[in-house]
Amino acid sequence: MATNPFTTGYAPANTQAKKKQKVSLLILVIVYLFTFIGFTLLVVSQATTSWTVVDNFKDFVYPDEYQGLWQICLDKEMFVCTARDGQSWIYIVRAVDLLAFLVLAVVMVIFIISHINKNVRPRLATGFLMVATMLVLVGMMVYTAKAPLPRTVTKARNPYVTREFKVRFGYSYMLGWAGILLTFMAGITALLLR
């Protein structure tokens, strides 16, 4: 004798649909979170002046230098910043990063419209997330190839140097890579959306 699902309160198809809906909602929240945090990290990395740090060992003679995409700052008695101009590769990095911000803005608009209009799916943003990731990746690769390489210059290594210093990548550079990773993870996770 067959049981009627309406009288027993047990409907297997209905519970499966609810589970799928909860999983889709969880994936959507993860995509939103990764996209928002990745976008924030990219904005902070673009705006700050610590992409490359030149740490001079004799600070009283040569000030420390913090090179960003837009400014170079010297740490004398006060933090003195000047505009960064002259190198063509820095303009490429800036332009590619700004294009990525525009693409990420389109992603945010798609997310907002998908809540207003049910015909627009958040999965549509997947391609834009991948394009933004690739644009920032190109910018980071150009910066890595053209920026001063991390190194330490001391008299112990070269007795003819007059200025001892250490060049390293700063936190802005690291935030840029973290932003790439999060936007890539958001794009991959968005592929799982139904």
Order of alpha helices (4+ residues) and beta strands (2+ residues): alpha-alpha-beta-beta-beta-beta-alpha-alpha-beta-beta-alpha
